[in-house]
Amino acid sequence: MVSRSMIRLVEETLQSIPGERPEATPRTKQHFCADRGYDHPDIRELIRD
């Protein structure tokens, strides 16, 4: 189980990354590499957004 404070920290970290993400295409997909501790449905949803 991931705590709400952990989700808040992950959200703040993702929002602090400068620059715009390029649009994903069938040829160039987007990837996010993270520690296994972040492998949780709530965190995945934040990353997709």
C-alpha positions as protocol buffer text, in pm:
chain_id: "A"
residue {
  index: 1
  type: MET
  ca { x: 0 y: 0 z: 0 }
}
residue {
  index: 2
  type: VAL
  ca { x: 126 y: 345 z: -91 }
}
residue {
  index: 3
  type: SER
  ca { x: 63 y: 625 z: 156 }
}
residue {
  index: 4
  type: ARG
  ca { x: -101 y: 953 z: 50 }
}
residue {
  index: 5
  type: SER
  ca { x: 215 y: 1142 z: 151 }
}
residue {
  index: 6
  type: MET
  ca { x: 422 y: 923 z: -82 }
}
residue {
  index: 7
  type: ILE
  ca { x: 181 y: 989 z: -369 }
}
residue {
  index: 8
  type: ARG
  ca { x: 194 y: 1363 z: -296 }
}
residue {
  index: 9
  type: LEU
  ca { x: 576 y: 1356 z: -305 }
}
residue {
  index: 10
  type: VAL
  ca { x: 580 y: 1166 z: -633 }
}
residue {
  index: 11
  type: GLU
  ca { x: 329 y: 1411 z: -783 }
}
residue {
  index: 12
  type: GLU
  ca { x: 536 y: 1712 z: -674 }
}
residue {
  index: 13
  type: THR
  ca { x: 852 y: 1553 z: -813 }
}
residue {
  index: 14
  type: LEU
  ca { x: 691 y: 1481 z: -1150 }
}
residue {
  index: 15
  type: GLN
  ca { x: 554 y: 1836 z: -1170 }
}
residue {
  index: 16
  type: SER
  ca { x: 897 y: 1982 z: -1094 }
}
residue {
  index: 17
  type: ILE
  ca { x: 1057 y: 1828 z: -1404 }
}
residue {
  index: 18
  type: PRO
  ca { x: 1122 y: 2118 z: -1642 }
}
residue {
  index: 19
  type: GLY
  ca { x: 1019 y: 2113 z: -2007 }
}
residue {
  index: 20
  type: GLU
  ca { x: 736 y: 1967 z: -2202 }
}
residue {
  index: 21
  type: ARG
  ca { x: 706 y: 1598 z: -2279 }
}
residue {
  index: 22
  type: PRO
  ca { x: 699 y: 1522 z: -2649 }
}
residue {
  index: 23
  type: GLU
  ca { x: 392 y: 1349 z: -2785 }
}
residue {
  index: 24
  type: ALA
  ca { x: 422 y: 973 z: -2806 }
}
residue {
  index: 25
  type: THR
  ca { x: 388 y: 818 z: -3149 }
}
residue {
  index: 26
  type: PRO
  ca { x: 373 y: 455 z: -3259 }
}
residue {
  index: 27
  type: ARG
  ca { x: 739 y: 487 z: -3354 }
}
residue {
  index: 28
  type: THR
  ca { x: 862 y: 683 z: -3050 }
}
residue {
  index: 29
  type: LYS
  ca { x: 693 y: 566 z: -2733 }
}
residue {
  index: 30
  type: GLN
  ca { x: 742 y: 734 z: -2398 }
}
residue {
  index: 31
  type: HIS
  ca { x: 910 y: 556 z: -2111 }
}
residue {
  index: 32
  type: PHE
  ca { x: 944 y: 618 z: -1742 }
}
residue {
  index: 33
  type: CYS
  ca { x: 1208 y: 435 z: -1545 }
}
residue {
  index: 34
  type: ALA
  ca { x: 1161 y: 414 z: -1169 }
}
residue {
  index: 35
  type: ASP
  ca { x: 1241 y: 199 z: -869 }
}
residue {
  index: 36
  type: ARG
  ca { x: 1013 y: -100 z: -806 }
}
residue {
  index: 37
  type: GLY
  ca { x: 880 y: 80 z: -499 }
}
residue {
  index: 38
  type: TYR
  ca { x: 690 y: 309 z: -738 }
}
residue {
  index: 39
  type: ASP
  ca { x: 518 y: 17 z: -911 }
}
residue {
  index: 40
  type: HIS
  ca { x: 168 y: 85 z: -782 }
}
residue {
  index: 41
  type: PRO
  ca { x: -158 y: 165 z: -968 }
}
residue {
  index: 42
  type: ASP
  ca { x: -191 y: 510 z: -806 }
}
residue {
  index: 43
  type: ILE
  ca { x: 164 y: 605 z: -907 }
}
residue {
  index: 44
  type: ARG
  ca { x: 116 y: 469 z: -1259 }
}
residue {
  index: 45
  type: GLU
  ca { x: -195 y: 687 z: -1294 }
}
residue {
  index: 46
  type: LEU
  ca { x: 4 y: 996 z: -1192 }
}
residue {
  index: 47
  type: ILE
  ca { x: 271 y: 915 z: -1447 }
}
residue {
  index: 48
  type: ARG
  ca { x: 16 y: 866 z: -1726 }
}
residue {
  index: 49
  type: ASP
  ca { x: -138 y: 1206 z: -1650 }
}
